[in-house]
Amino acid sequence: MLYCTPAPPRPAPATPNLQTGIVNATGRGAANNLVGDPVKKPKVMKVKKCSKQSDIAWVPPKGAPRWVIAYYNQTPAPVIATTDGIILYTLNRGNLVPPIKEISILVQPAKAGAPVVEAFMAVGADLKGIACPGPTRFGLSFAQPPAGMTVEELSASTIKGVKIQLNDTSVVRKYELAHIAGVGLALTQPDK
């Protein structure tokens, strides 16, 4: 399991700046609450029922758009071919159906100088399909590779980050939205 790490690198100039959905970097409901393995966070592990937890989870803004990107800066960088899925550790489902509109992966093709692109995953999880509190695994399932890429090129691409897009339906209170405490990559175990 690989979770996002502190101080992710800034995107290269050729990379689109996709961070505008992050309103606050630290504090209650902050994107920084996604950093690290939730299993190693005692406060997260103490949560026994699905409930609002803005002090230990990312909570999107009430207004749209509602998304966040978790960047990965491990060496060696994970590639699509060795990644089985995306893990979201949810502490509150909220009441929107579906709570998660879309998950996409930011990938960098192996070709030298290629820009980071967004690969959209097909996500069909409804409210009942998301574990709470706890991890939910979304298998890698792409509707199609990004424009200009073959399936083989996508498979060889390194993963730079994961973008989570929540439902943009209007809400009155933030507890009506999903609260997410971690974003991980489920990596394939190497053959022994």
Secondary structure, DSSP 8 states (H G I E B T S, - for coil): -EE--SS-----TTS----TT---SSSTT-GGGGSS-GGG-HHHHT--S----TTTSB---SSS--EEEEE---SS--BGGGEEEEEEEEEE--S-SSSEEEEEEEEE-SSTT---EEEEB-----GGGS-SSEEEEEE--BSS--TT--HHHHHH-EEEEEEEEE-----SSGGGS-EEEEEEEEE-----
